[in-house]
């Protein structure tokens, strides 16, 4: 088996452990999920979690600010699309 420098490292399909862990908590903790559903993007989610709620990391110690922004923005978008009222 030959490894190249272009091999993308991932963690359970996410960019890294921190992104996976943050996404796991957002998707599985109802209070956090509901907060995410009200946010426009991940920056707003970070503001709400950190400034308004005082939470900078998951209960497992993963820093929300260190998660992959692109993947987390996609997650927030998916959540808001799923919870839109028709």
ZIDA-V647714 format. One record per helix or strand of 3 or more residues. SS is the DSSP state (alpha for helix, beta for strand). FROM is the first residue (numbers start at 1). TO is the last residue. If there is no record, write none. Layout:
ss = [SS;SS]
from = [FROM;FROM]
to = [TO;TO]
This chain:
ss = [alpha;alpha;alpha;alpha;alpha]
from = [17;30;42;64;69]
to = [28;37;52;66;82]
